[in-house]
Amino acid sequence: MTPLWKTDVSAPTGTPFEPGRRHDVVIVGAGLTGLATALELVRSGMDVAIVERGGIGELASGSNTGKISLLQGTTLSSLRRHHPASLVRAYADANRDGFEWITRAADELGVSTTVRTAYTYAHGADGVASVTEEYRAAREAGLAVRLAGPEELAAGPVRMVSAVALDDQRAIDPMSLLTALATAFVAAGGRLHLNTAVRRVRVVPRPRVDTEAGTLFAAKIVLATGAPLTDRGLYFAKVSGMRSACVSFDLEGEVPDGMYLSADSPTRSVRTVTAADGAGGGTDAAPQLIVGGAGHPVGRVESELAMLEELVTWARETFPVGTETHRWSAQDYTSHNLVPFIGVMPRSLGRVRFATGYAKWGLTNAPAAALRIASELRGEKMRERPTWMTVIGTRLTVPADLARGATENAKVGAAAARGWVGAATRSTPVEQPAEGQGTVAQHHARPVGVSTVDGQTRAVSAICPHLGGVLEWNDLECTWDCPLHASRFTPDGERIEGPASTGLRRLG
């Protein structure tokens, strides 16, 4: 499950950890949000440190499809359905600033991109209305979109009965960008602490980040971890965790170089990868095709592997592809009101900032979030900031947002009940799971997860340490996933991501 982008990556060297050191800002997370924020701040003369559990681009930032686009499926029309035009325009303006930041950074740091046309298309009659609605919302928000004509529709790599297009977008190898940003950050005097897990974030008596290697103190803290590591503000209940998968293939024929995303179900994402924008193997790498899809709420499907195999079958039936080269998955969060949360963490005395809810469009939303957070930490006046920062920061919750949140939290409650009932129907000892499989059973009235990976059978507590949800086995990635708020764990019980701050108790 290694992304195409992580083939032969030269990871930047971190800096020595100094327990007890004080910084102006400590950033948790070395994805795009964390790195962009850090580079902005360190170039402003601040003393900045990044702390990361794994490596650069460990999760979503290093595992996306590399599309830098302001045309984002049906995002704008979904927003416009329940929100005023001013908020939709602010979202588009924020992403435009994020787009410009990331393309400037790529040019400055020598990271190549290719110019592409982005398409949101309908492959059947049911999706035509969605395409038209997206076109209207995008035009209203100030984007130079157009409806594709018959010849352009016929020339696409997939069946398209309707499509809205936006020219002059970009494709990139995201890991090349992330490593370049990290290298620039260290060169500018930043402190980069990789493979250092954060255990806790404290606000009083003074801001501090407790890690497995010791404590760092700061005037301000930024949580750039996808899901915030603290429950202040209850954002775990205001976003939904979603996973999707990608497969890359050697390309054995001609495929147009646009970036395609379907408006109807099932969602399919398609783009080519060439040496010009990073093929995971350098300038001599052969062209490849990335196909994405298999989207689902975390921990709430019967088989992630079956969903991916369905995607692979569709790709082989649709495109001139040869050998499958890589398969991977990624997780992102969607806010119930469809707009990212960016700003001060409630009940943190203004000392902690965070960003979440990019809905899989982090390549533009993340640098936009970085611009806003950096502006606030530099103390820039409101009148000096772009209008979108104020509009998004003061948006109102509308009835549709409340209804969407209520529906999602009802699903969380149902998933919690199903997990406990399901565990009660199986008691230990259970038959040893086959390789790559896991099962949940009851032992002394407590759910236990038993799995076999790489020939080793392990048992861990199957109760999520966050809010007590019963975990589900992910047969694609061999992980334990929480269907409540999307925390994930390795077969050994180590925390991977999500609002949980600790791992699982090992039982054998």
ZAMARGU-4260 file (C-alpha; in steps of 0.2 Angstrom, whole numbers, plus 5000, padded with zeros to 4 digits):
<rodrens>
0) 5000/5000/5000 | 5014/5012/4995 | 5008/5027/4985 | 5016/5030/4968 | 5023/5046/4974
5) 5033/5038/4988 | 5044/5027/4976 | 5062/5032/4978 | 5059/5047/4988 | 5074/5056/4996
10) 5067/5061/5013 | 5074/5077/5020 | 5085/5076/5036 | 5077/5081/5052 | 5085/5091/5066
15) 5090/5085/5083 | 5076/5086/5096 | 5080/5097/5111 | 5068/5093/5126 | 5062/5108/5135
20) 5066/5120/5121 | 5054/5135/5118 | 5049/5141/5101 | 5038/5154/5095 | 5027/5141/5086
25) 5026/5122/5087 | 5017/5114/5073 | 5010/5096/5074 | 5010/5088/5057 | 5022/5088/5042
30) 5009/5087/5029 | 5005/5102/5017 | 4996/5112/5030 | 5010/5111/5042 | 5024/5113/5030
35) 5016/5128/5021 | 5012/5136/5038 | 5029/5133/5044 | 5038/5140/5029 | 5027/5156/5029
40) 5031/5159/5048 | 5050/5155/5048 | 5052/5167/5033 | 5044/5180/5043 | 5057/5178/5056
45) 5049/5167/5069 | 5057/5152/5078 | 5046/5137/5072 | 5047/5119/5075 | 5037/5104/5067
50) 5034/5088/5076 | 5028/5073/5065 | 5024/5056/5071 | 5031/5048/5055 | 5039/5055/5039
55) 5035/5070/5028 | 5018/5068/5019 | 5014/5052/5030 | 4995/5052/5027 | 4984/5062/5016
60) 4996/5075/5009 | 5007/5061/5002 | 4993/5050/4996 | 4982/5060/4985 | 4980/5061/4966
65) 4991/5076/4964 | 4977/5087/4956 | 4978/5106/4960 | 4962/5112/4954 | 4948/5125/4958
70) 4935/5113/4949 | 4932/5101/4963 | 4919/5089/4957 | 4902/5096/4963 | 4909/5105/4978
75) 4903/5122/4974 | 4885/5117/4969 | 4884/5107/4985 | 4889/5123/4995 | 4877/5134/4985
80) 4862/5123/4988 | 4861/5129/5006 | 4872/5144/5007 | 4873/5161/5001 | 4883/5166/4985
85) 4895/5176/4996 | 4901/5161/5005 | 4903/5150/4989 | 4913/5164/4982 | 4924/5166/4998
90) 4928/5147/4997 | 4933/5149/4978 | 4943/5164/4982 | 4952/5155/4997 | 4956/5140/4985
95) 4962/5152/4972 | 4974/5160/4984 | 4979/5142/4989 | 4982/5137/4971 | 4993/5152/4968
100) 5003/5149/4983 | 5006/5131/4979 | 5011/5135/4961 | 5022/5149/4966 | 5031/5138/4979
105) 5033/5124/4966 | 5041/5136/4953 | 5052/5143/4967 | 5058/5126/4973 | 5060/5118/4956
110) 5046/5106/4957 | 5038/5103/4940 | 5020/5104/4937 | 5010/5102/4921 | 4996/5112/4915
115) 4979/5102/4913 | 4961/5105/4910 | 4950/5099/4924 | 4933/5091/4921 | 4918/5086/4931
120) 4909/5075/4920 | 4893/5064/4920 | 4894/5047/4913 | 4875/5044/4913 | 4859/5054/4912
125) 4858/5055/4931 | 4873/5066/4932 | 4869/5079/4919 | 4859/5090/4931 | 4874/5089/4943
130) 4886/5095/4930 | 4874/5109/4925 | 4872/5114/4943 | 4891/5114/4946 | 4894/5125/4930
135) 4881/5138/4936 | 4888/5138/4954 | 4906/5140/4948 | 4902/5154/4936 | 4893/5163/4950
140) 4909/5161/4961 | 4920/5169/4948 | 4928/5154/4940 | 4931/5153/4921 | 4922/5137/4918
145) 4914/5131/4902 | 4903/5117/4896 | 4912/5105/4885 | 4906/5103/4867 | 4902/5087/4858
150) 4919/5084/4851 | 4928/5087/4868 | 4915/5075/4876 | 4919/5061/4863 | 4938/5063/4865
155) 4938/5060/4883 | 4945/5044/4890 | 4928/5039/4898 | 4910/5040/4892 | 4905/5058/4895
160) 4887/5064/4891 | 4890/5081/4899 | 4905/5090/4907 | 4910/5106/4915 | 4928/5111/4911
165) 4941/5123/4919 | 4957/5126/4909 | 4975/5130/4916 | 4974/5119/4931 | 4989/5109/4937
170) 4995/5091/4940 | 5010/5088/4952 | 5019/5074/4961 | 5014/5079/4979 | 5029/5071/4988
175) 5041/5081/4977 | 5033/5097/4983 | 5032/5091/5001 | 5050/5086/5002 | 5055/5103/4994
180) 5045/5113/5006 | 5053/5103/5021 | 5070/5106/5014 | 5067/5125/5012 | 5060/5126/5029
185) 5075/5118/5037 | 5087/5129/5026 | 5078/5144/5033 | 5081/5139/5051 | 5066/5129/5055
190) 5067/5114/5067 | 5060/5098/5059 | 5057/5083/5071 | 5052/5067/5062 | 5047/5050/5069
195) 5042/5059/5085 | 5024/5055/5091 | 5014/5068/5100 | 5006/5062/5116 | 4997/5077/5122
200) 4994/5096/5119 | 4992/5107/5134 | 4987/5125/5135 | 4990/5130/5153 | 5000/5136/5163
205) 5009/5138/5146 | 5007/5130/5129 | 5017/5114/5127 | 5018/5099/5116 | 5022/5083/5125
210) 5030/5070/5114 | 5038/5053/5116 | 5055/5062/5116 | 5051/5075/5128 | 5042/5092/5129
215) 5042/5107/5118 | 5036/5124/5124 | 5029/5138/5112 | 5019/5154/5112 | 5007/5147/5100
220) 5003/5129/5094 | 4996/5124/5077 | 4987/5107/5075 | 4990/5102/5056 | 4985/5083/5059
225) 4969/5081/5049 | 4958/5078/5064 | 4963/5088/5079 | 4972/5079/5093 | 4962/5088/5106
230) 4943/5087/5109 | 4942/5105/5113 | 4928/5112/5102 | 4921/5094/5098 | 4927/5094/5080
235) 4927/5075/5079 | 4908/5077/5080 | 4907/5091/5066 | 4917/5082/5053 | 4915/5065/5044
240) 4930/5054/5040 | 4931/5047/5023 | 4943/5035/5014 | 4946/5033/4996 | 4958/5022/4986
245) 4969/5024/4971 | 4978/5012/4959 | 4991/5016/4946 | 4995/5006/4930 | 5008/5007/4917
250) 4999/5016/4902 | 5000/5006/4886 | 4990/5017/4875 | 4985/5035/4872 | 4974/5044/4886
255) 4970/5063/4886 | 4980/5072/4899 | 4965/5081/4907 | 4960/5078/4925 | 4943/5069/4926
260) 4931/5067/4941 | 4913/5060/4939 | 4898/5069/4946 | 4888/5054/4947 | 4890/5038/4956
265) 4901/5028/4958 | 4914/5042/4959 | 4929/5039/4948 | 4944/5050/4947 | 4956/5048/4932
270) 4973/5057/4927 | 4989/5052/4918 | 5006/5054/4926 | 5021/5058/4916 | 5039/5062/4919
275) 5036/5080/4918 | 5025/5080/4933 | 5032/5066/4943 | 5030/5047/4939 | 5037/5041/4955
280) 5053/5035/4946 | 5061/5051/4939 | 5063/5058/4922 | 5065/5041/4913 | 5049/5034/4921
285) 5036/5028/4909 | 5018/5036/4908 | 5006/5029/4920 | 4987/5031/4924 | 4980/5034/4941
290) 4962/5029/4944 | 4954/5034/4960 | 4937/5029/4969 | 4931/5016/4981 | 4926/5031/4993
295) 4917/5026/5009 | 4915/5031/5027 | 4929/5025/5038 | 4925/5008/5046 | 4908/5006/5038
300) 4910/4994/5024 | 4910/4976/5023 | 4926/4974/5013 | 4938/4988/5007 | 4948/4976/4997
305) 4932/4971/4987 | 4929/4989/4983 | 4947/4992/4977 | 4946/4976/4966 | 4930/4983/4958
310) 4939/4999/4954 | 4954/4989/4946 | 4941/4979/4936 | 4933/4995/4929 | 4950/5002/4925
315) 4956/4987/4915 | 4939/4987/4906 | 4940/5005/4902 | 4958/5010/4898 | 4973/5003/4889
320) 4983/4999/4904 | 4996/4985/4908 | 5004/4981/4924 | 4997/4987/4940 | 5011/4997/4949
325) 5004/5004/4965 | 4989/5004/4976 | 4985/5015/4991 | 4972/5024/5001 | 4970/5040/5010
330) 4958/5048/5022 | 4951/5066/5024 | 4938/5074/5033 | 4922/5083/5027 | 4914/5096/5038
335) 4895/5095/5041 | 4893/5112/5033 | 4905/5108/5019 | 4917/5122/5022 | 4934/5119/5031
340) 4937/5124/5049 | 4952/5135/5051 | 4957/5146/5065 | 4958/5147/5084 | 4953/5131/5094
345) 4939/5135/5106 | 4944/5135/5125 | 4963/5137/5121 | 4965/5155/5126 | 4969/5159/5108
350) 4985/5148/5110 | 4980/5134/5098 | 4975/5135/5080 | 4970/5121/5069 | 4963/5116/5051
355) 4952/5102/5046 | 4938/5097/5034 | 4946/5099/5017 | 4935/5085/5009 | 4949/5078/4999
360) 4954/5095/4991 | 4969/5098/5002 | 4981/5104/4988 | 4972/5120/4988 | 4963/5121/5004
365) 4979/5117/5014 | 4989/5132/5008 | 4974/5143/5010 | 4973/5137/5028 | 4991/5141/5030
370) 4989/5158/5023 | 4976/5162/5036 | 4984/5154/5051 | 5001/5163/5047 | 4992/5180/5045
375) 4984/5178/5062 | 5000/5173/5070 | 5010/5187/5062 | 4997/5199/5070 | 4991/5206/5053
380) 4976/5217/5055 | 4959/5211/5048 | 4958/5225/5035 | 4975/5219/5028 | 4969/5201/5025
385) 4959/5195/5010 | 4940/5196/5012 | 4938/5177/5011 | 4946/5175/5028 | 4933/5185/5036
390) 4918/5178/5027 | 4923/5160/5030 | 4928/5164/5048 | 4911/5171/5052 | 4900/5160/5042
395) 4883/5155/5049 | 4877/5138/5053 | 4861/5135/5042 | 4847/5122/5045 | 4854/5111/5031
400) 4871/5110/5041 | 4862/5105/5057 | 4852/5092/5048 | 4868/5085/5040 | 4876/5084/5056
405) 4861/5076/5065 | 4861/5063/5051 | 4879/5059/5053 | 4879/5058/5071 | 4864/5046/5070
410) 4874/5035/5059 | 4888/5036/5072 | 4876/5030/5085 | 4870/5016/5075 | 4888/5011/5071
415) 4892/5011/5089 | 4877/4999/5093 | 4881/4987/5079 | 4899/4986/5084 | 4894/4980/5102
420) 4880/4969/5097 | 4892/4961/5083 | 4906/4958/5096 | 4893/4950/5108 | 4889/4936/5095
425) 4906/4929/5095 | 4916/4924/5110 | 4934/4920/5112 | 4943/4909/5108 | 4940/4911/5089
430) 4948/4902/5075 | 4964/4910/5069 | 4961/4922/5055 | 4968/4919/5038 | 4983/4930/5032
435) 4977/4948/5030 | 4961/4945/5040 | 4954/4951/5057 | 4939/4947/5068 | 4931/4955/5083
440) 4925/4944/5097 | 4920/4946/5115 | 4932/4941/5130 | 4926/4944/5147 | 4912/4956/5140
445) 4925/4966/5131 | 4928/4967/5112 | 4945/4960/5107 | 4952/4961/5089 | 4962/4946/5083
450) 4971/4948/5066 | 4985/4939/5056 | 4997/4949/5046 | 5014/4944/5039 | 5011/4927/5047
455) 5009/4934/5065 | 4993/4933/5074 | 4990/4947/5086 | 4976/4952/5099 | 4972/4969/5104
460) 4958/4978/5113 | 4945/4982/5099 | 4938/4997/5109 | 4943/5014/5102 | 4952/5024/5116
465) 4943/5040/5110 | 4925/5037/5113 | 4923/5018/5115 | 4918/5013/5098 | 4920/4995/5093
470) 4933/4994/5079 | 4931/4986/5062 | 4945/4976/5052 | 4951/4985/5036 | 4955/4970/5024
475) 4964/4982/5011 | 4976/4990/5023 | 4976/4978/5037 | 4971/4991/5050 | 4959/4992/5064
480) 4947/5007/5060 | 4934/5016/5071 | 4917/5018/5063 | 4913/5032/5074 | 4925/5046/5071
485) 4938/5038/5060 | 4953/5034/5071 | 4964/5020/5064 | 4977/5008/5072 | 4990/4995/5066
490) 4987/4977/5069 | 4999/4979/5084 | 4988/4993/5091 | 4998/5008/5087 | 4989/5024/5083
495) 4989/5029/5064 | 4977/5044/5063 | 4961/5051/5069 | 4955/5060/5085 | 4961/5046/5097
500) 4977/5051/5106 | 4983/5034/5111 | 4985/5017/5104 | 4976/5001/5108 | 4980/4989/5123
505) 4989/4974/5117 | 4983/4957/5123 | 4994/4945/5114
</rodrens>
